[in-house]
């Protein structure tokens, strides 16, 4: 009897998931808690978020401002040097990878392995990698994360240097 019940349960669940009935069920189950949460637009206005002065504080107290972090231009000397080093190591990685692939080697990076069919595709991969580093650094720059802005380039330089070293050692 248990085998019959298991078969009926499987068929019943199979009918639900095979049909389009699962989608509305999921939407209804997830949608009702979200609909229960109401947020007033008036609460999101900055003037409604200001704190009222406490009764024991005088209204003539001076405000303390935190020192501003130094802001730098995105294309400053340090970023330019990092991006140039990034491009140099990416170019070296391209040439070492291409030479190893021509001599029967294999690409170990699973993402780059998708582009090893032709020299052009491999060059586009490494150029896209450099452009991605610059784009991610710019995102961190605009959001005020200046240490991460520099770290993205440093991590990519390190990984490219390791790949070049490994590729040259295993010729």
N, C-alpha and C positions, 0 to 999 in steps of 0.2 A: 504494500500500500504506500510506503514511503517513496518508492521509485515513481509511482504514479503521481503522487503529490508534487514531487520535484519536477517532473515533466510538465505538469500543468502550470506550476509557478514559472518555469522557464518560458513556456509558450506565452503566458500572460504578459510577462515582462518583455518578451520579444515583440509582441504585438504593439505594446506601448512605444518602445523605442524604434521599431520599424516605421510606425506611422508617424505622422506629424504631431501627434498628441503630446509628445514629450516637450516640445518647445513651449507651447502655452502653459503647461504645468510648471515648468521651470520659471518662466516669466512671472506667473502668478505668485509662486512661492517666494521669489526674490523681490518682486515689485511691491508687495504689501508692506514690508518693513520700511522700504524707502519712501513710500507714500505717507507713512505715519509720521515721518520726520519733517516738520515744517520749519522753515527759516524765513523770518521776516526780512524783506529787503532793507527796511529801516535800520535793522541791527548791523548791516554791513557798511553803513556810511561811516566815514572816519569821525565826523563830529559827534556821532552817538557813542563812539568808543572812548571818548575822553573821560578821564576820571574827575569826579567832583572833588574840590578841595576838602580835606578832612577838617572837622570843626576845631580841632586843637592846633591846626597849623595856620600861620598867618598867610594872608594872600600876597604879601609883599616879599615872600621868600624868593631867593634867587634860584634859578634853575641851573643844575649841574649838567654840563654836556660832556660826553665822552670824547676823547681825542679822536679825530678822524684818521682813518687808516690812509696811508699814502696811496694815491691813485696814480697809476702809470698808464702810458699809452700802450695799446696792444702790440704794435710793431716797434717796441723799444729795442735797445741793443741786446739785452739778454734773450728775449724771445727770438729775435732775428738770428742770433748765434745758435740757439737751440733748434730752430727750424732748419737752418743750414746743415747742422750736424745730423739732424734727422734725415734730411734728404740725402746726405752723403752716405750714411750707413744704409739707408734704403736702397740706394743705387748699388753699393757694394754687395748687399744681400741679393739683389736682382742678378748681378753678373755671376756671383758664386753659385747661386741656385741654378741659373741657366747652364753654366758649365758642367755642374754635377749631373743635371738631367740629361745633357747631351752625351755624357760618358756612362750612362746607364744607371745613374743614381735615382733615388726616390725622394720626393718631397715629404717631410715628416709633418708639416703643418696641415691639418685636414681642410682648412679653409683655402689656403693657397694651393693645395693639391687640385682643387677644382679648376684652377686657371693654368695648369701646367701643359695644356694641350698645344699651345703656340706661344711664341716669343711675345707677340703683341698682347695676348691675354695676360701673360705674366707681368709685362711692363705696366699694363693698366691696373693690375692688382696692387703693385708696389706704389704707383702714383696715387691710387685711391687711398692707400694706407696713409701716405703722407698728407693728403688732403683731409682725411678723417682726423688725423692728429691736430692739424691746424684748426679744423672746425670745432673739435671738442675743446681745445684750448680757448678758442674764442668764446664758446658758451660759458666756460668757467670764468673767463675774464669779465663777461657781461654780468654774471650773477655774483661777482665779488669774491670768488674763490681763487685768489691769486696763487696760492701755493699749489692747488690742484692744477691750475693753468700750466705751471711749469713742470709739475710732476708727470703730466701726460707725455710731454716730449721726452723727459728723462727715462721713463719706463720704456717707451718705444725705442729710444736709442740703445738702451741696455739689451732689449730683446733682439734688435737687429745685430748688435755687436756679437751677442752670443751665437746667433744663427750664422754669421760670417765666420766666426772662429770655429764653430762645429763643422761648417761646410769645408773650410780650408784644411782642417785636421783629418777629414774623412774623404779625401780625394781619391 
